[in-house]
Amino acid sequence: MTAPAVPRRLLPLLTAEQIGELKPELADVIEYRKSGLSVNHIVGCPLECGYCVRHVFDNFAMKTPKRLMRDEAAVAALVSHPYFRPHKTPIQLFNRATDPMLPVVKPHLFAVLRQLDEQGLTNHVLVITRWRVSAEDCAVLNSFQNLRLTVLVTHSGIDNPSIEPVNSAIAAESLRMLYEHAERYKTVLYWRPIVPGLNDSDEHIERARELSLHAHATVFTGLFFRKQMAAYYEEHDLPMPYDSTARRKIMPEHAERRILEAFDTARLAGAAPWGILFRKTSCGVAYAHGEADYNGHYGVQELCDICPPEQISLCAGAWVKPDLEEVTREARSLGAIGDVEVNERAIVVEGLDEPPRYYLQHGFGFQCHDRKKPHHYRQHGRAPIGWEAEDGPATP
């Protein structure tokens, strides 16, 4: 399929001096995050969502998108990155400092996708948006022949314009548009951030239920609430969602229970069906493409209790406990110290920050955890806020 011509109105490039004024993490255009190597050579967004991760990078005030480098240079930086594995490493585009479907950003998104696709790469590529998607955009997205492309549409349903000025109806319409036109790509309803008392009412849940029928999978998750977000909320006299901040996403147990009970009630009644729900992004993406989870979540069995039986079987067949000697050798080469462990849930290491742990995780298809930052039973990967202690297997 030949993609429609996309007008190229290129964003201005920041000068070296301007780049030097950015937070170092923001100036580094390639970052390894849990869902893959993240490419972010465009910074700036006008959407002003109060909980945006851009607060962490001190660029929330940057409303006009600009480029740190040319698209070709960003692609070269990605594929030459020491952690990049062709056909294996998941990739994320523009998920940290802008929205990829903004009119001025979109041509660069399509250019990067085209360059990766023309290299014959079959890696998973995740594009996350809450902005408008047209039928013409869908035609471009369908034109890529090799990439395993997923568009995740962020929809919160938050009605407070001071927290989320962008009407969630925009994301809802984009989701429907993407699902209706999907041929070569998949689309996921990214139901987030769910905050008790803000967007978890019966009406909010029903709205998400209806939208879940217009997606290949639905992922629900909580709020990433760091001290920078809390400072912004306080400065703008916004209602504080929690009394404290956390390094992990906050998804209280009672909020999850309400959602799952609503799902079960509809399922058992045989009416008002839901789409397929997942707790983790990679689980939803993998399911949409008919593959096993590339993050190895199958080892954390309590995550799988809402997954379809056929998906559990698929993940079980692909999940192989790696050899300790091989894991130790690779972990040591990356700088691991102390004992390296491979248990029934995860590889456990010390002395490695997130990028090398994710490199191991994606390489072995097996969870990789830091011994000093344990993942507790049932609240896997979430902050302890809103959870009570419970007996069960715990993984560091």
C-alpha positions, 0 to 999 in steps of 0.5 A: 500500500502506498501512503498518502503524501504527507505535507512536511512543515518541519519544526524548528531545530533548537540551537546547541545553546538552547539544548544545553539549557534543557534538563540533561534527561530531556536532552538525551533523545533515547531513553530505555523505559519499561515498554521499550527504547523511547525516542524523544527528539521533539519537546514541547506540548500545548495540551497542559494536562496537569499530571503530565510527566513533563513536570519531571523534566522541567519543561511543562512550560514549553508549549511550542514543539521544537526539534532537538535534532533531525528525524534521520539523526534520531533514527540513527541514534536509536538503531545504533544504541547499544541496547537496541536489538533489531526485531526484538527491542520494543520502541516508543515514539514521542511519549515523554515530551509531546503528543505525537499526533499534534499537527506539527509533530505528526509529519515527524512521527510518520517520517520516523516510522517510515525510516524504521519500516524501510529498514525492514524492522519488525520491532513493536512500536508504541505510539501514545496519543490523546489528540485527534486522529483522522481517516487520512492518518489511519491510511498512513499508519496502515501503510507500514509493512514491517513494524508491529505498530500499536497506537494507544489512545489515552482516555481518562474521562477526567471532567475537571478542566483545571486538571485535564483541559483536553476534552476526553471526547477527542480521545474517544473519537480518535479511538473509534476512528483508529479501530474502524480503519485498523488493518496493519496496526492495532489500537489499545484503549489506554484508560489512565490515569484512574484516580479514586474520587476523580474519574472512577464513578459508575458513569466513568466506568460505563464510559470506559466499558463502551470505549473498550469495545472499540479497541483491540485491548484495554489497559487500565492503570493509575497516576504517576504522581511525583513531587513535581506534579504535587508542586504544580497542583499546589501552585494552581490550587488543584485538589491533591489526589493523594497525601504523598508522592511515589516513584511508581504509579499509584493505583489503590486496591479499592479502585482496581477492585471496583473496576474488576467487579464491574467487569465481572458483573457485566461478564456474568450477566452476559450483557453489556460486554467489555473489551479485553482488560489488562493491567500492564501495557505490554500485555495489552499490546502483545494480546492485540498482536496475537503474541506472548507478552514481551515483558515476561509478566507471566511469571507474576501469576496474580497479574494474569487472573483477568487475562483470556485463557488463550492468552495465558496459554500463549504466554505460558508456552513462550515463558522460559526460565533463563539459565542462571549462568547466562543471566549472571554473565550478561548482568555482570557485563552490564555492571551488576554487583552482588548475587544474581538470582533467577526465581520463579517470578523474576531475575533479581539483580543489584547495582543496575538502574532501569535501562540495563534491567529492561535490556535484560528483561526484553532479552530474556522475556523474563521480568528483571527486578532490583533487589532494593526495590521489591515488587510486592505480591498483587501490587506488582510495579505499583506504589504501596499507597492504597494497599494493605499488606498481604501474605504471598510470594514477594519478589525483590 
